[in-house]
């Protein structure tokens, strides 16, 4: 009994400390689950009529887009299918700036400019990641709260376990009658829903904190047998030849080369070297809506010689179990690892998780209110 009382006290305290945060993070997570599917309903501007003309080069795409935002940093340029517009992505951390310019890949005409920091889903994501607080403060609050939420789920499962086997049936299904009081119904909602979603809640919580804490990412990677560098590293060039010695810039030959090599790839996101010493980094997306099986490839910016990396973010075929597990973390978190079914599960799991702080808070209030009247 003392053991259960201690767990119950811990469960209550942690629940009261993190309840509002967990509710917001869960609700916003459910709202974000079908972002790609919903946005695809009104993103016809991303499609163009395929032509036999040559595509604009990555240098031309950068030059065209930079005329719109001359004072901001080009993060990368995305080339996709023949009927897809080229997307030039701008990103700066301070002050935060994140916009995309979509360009017709055949004519160079600017089609549309998207601000990723405005609109419904941008608002939802800010709430999910930082509670609409300043970034440094909000992210720390969310990360710490979700870490505590993991202990809440574990303690909740221990409290759920019935003292006797015959009590198991009541913990698995609702057995309400006309005379059942709302306090009992509320307890059942909290306990029964909590049990059925505890595994999903743990998966969402653990994958969330892994993204938040680099030290935890390292611990998970090493403990699962990882032997590479669990970080994203852009290697330096192998050559010392200046790219200005070429009539045609080597970087402008890379996308046509990759399109021939990997015609079935979904997209190629090229990142321009930040200095003369850095290699060109290209993220090759192999599956629509998934990130874990992407190929991260690096090329000497002068010779286009491919450069291998010792980090986990390289070619997917070279990934071992620990590498794949860490790569899958984001896809697991958003449910994309299971396709549309996985997203549906993530959506409903998030909604039910959001209900736990509410029913838990009502349980606490009911007991406190009862004591005050005794």
DAPENOR-V885594 format. One record per helix or strand. SS is the DSSP state (A for helix, B for strand). FROM is the first residue (numbers start at 1). LEN is the number of residues. Records with the same first field share a line. If there is no record, write none. Layout:
SS=FROM-LEN / FROM-LEN
This chain:
A=2-31 / 35-8 / 44-3 / 58-9 / 120-11 / 135-26 / 165-8 / 182-31 / 214-10 / 243-3 / 251-11 / 316-3 / 321-7 / 329-6 / 336-38
B=47-1 / 74-6 / 84-1 / 86-7 / 97-7 / 110-6 / 229-1 / 236-1 / 267-5 / 278-1 / 280-6 / 295-5 / 306-2 / 311-1
